[in-house]
Amino acid sequence: MNSPYPRWTDPVRVHLQSGLTREFSCIYDALDFLENEWPIRDGALYERAIRQCREALARSLPAPIAREAFAFACLEAGMPVAGDRRNRQRPGSARSPLPQIDGRIAAVTRMAHALAGA
């Protein structure tokens, strides 16, 4: 089934507090989760993820930036993210662990680390 919503090429797999793992590959599904099922309705990274997912749905922000914001919000809420591409570099690969999209992903990632106290 083709979704009219922007999708991530690399899904975000979240370990929920219930012990289950849930996979998000569509920005709309991530936003729905943030707005309707989120365990903690506060936090700087939570607010940023909602805003950036909405912007990505409006196509005013690249989808990978919203993906990173969602992943960091999950970490902020105590839900580990499995299969994060930052942890999957191939040995001997010179490839950057994060794609560069107008240089904004690196800036967003640095900000999220700072806000999360990493």
C-alpha positions, 0 to 999 in steps of 0.5 A: 500500500502506498502512503501519501505521507512522507516515509523514512527509508530507515524505520525507527524501532522503539522499545516501548515501556511495556516491553514490546517493540514498535516500528515507525516508518511513516511520519504520520504514524510517528506523529500520531504516536506522539500526540495520542499514545506518548507516555510523558507529555512534556520535554523539550525533545518531545515538543521538538519532535511534534513540531518537526513531524508536522513540518515534515508532513507539510513538506517544509522540512526533510523527513530525515530531520523529523526522524532524528527528532522522533528518535531523540524524543523516544530516548528522552521518554526512556524508550530505547531506539533499536537499529539506529543507523548511527550504530550500524556503520560497516567496518572500514566504511568511510561513510558518514553515520548521519546523512547530511541534508543542507547541513541541518541534520548535524545541527539538530543532532548536536542540539538534541544531544545537548538538550538530552544531556548526552 
